Amino acid sequence: MSFKSIKYEKDNAVCLITLNRPQVYNAINTECREEIQNALDDAASDRNARALIITGHKDFFCAGADINDVMNLKNAAIATEFSRNGQMLFQKIEELKKPVIAAVSGFALGGGFELALSCDVRILSESASFGLSEINIGAFPAGGGTQKLPRLIGAARAKEILFTGERISAQEAYNMGIAARVVPNGECLNEARRWAEKLASKSPSAITAIKLLVNTGMNMDLNSALVFESETFGALSTRRDFKEGVSAFLEKRKAVYKGD
């Protein structure tokens, strides 16, 4: 599998996607979007892959959508399709049945911020910053940012970021609950690898179930979500991973999960 706009690597159970368009600060164009989707498909089909990291350059994560693509939005139908294509990429990340970690150094703006939001865990360098700057060109983030950010940090804080287009620092992102960790510059990818390896050691079946429950339950009323949780637990209890985990606990040994 050959890539031009990204680098795609595997190290045991961990897959790594590195955005690789430094000349445009890793802005995402059609080719880049399609290559990320292809890498996601490969990670999804690889039974040995247990976790995925998405990262960028040490000085910038992603500047968002490629401005050349934005300039080609000649009518409403083309603009709508452009928005949906971005949303579908990020939804594909959210629906991957494996944990996805964003390792963010430098700035993540517009679609770059939305890309990070689509991941399950965000690890930030102290140099990291986020911004939804579309308001400064008379627009708004249309890759899901207006919907996902309020669900994560609340409507009031999200509107502040969306209305002003101003950047927030790594520490501010952590305080808002956007980031799981803020680490010294140069340590971001190493910390993301540690997280990925830790998650890769857990039951893949349970990780998949948790991800589905959280992502789906957020859009359900509480009673329906609780029923869904119980039914999902019932289905999980029939899986080999569940039985292996219980047996390993009782036998005081380390569980060996196979994703079955």
Beta strands, then each sheet from edge to edge (+ up, - down):
strand 1: 6-11
strand 2: 14-19
strand 3: 51-55
strand 4: 60-62
strand 5: 100-104
strand 6: 107-109
strand 7: 121-125
strand 8: 129-131
strand 9: 168-169
strand 10: 181-183
sheet 1: 1+ 2- 3- 5- 7- 10-
sheet 2: 4+ 6+ 8+ 9-
end
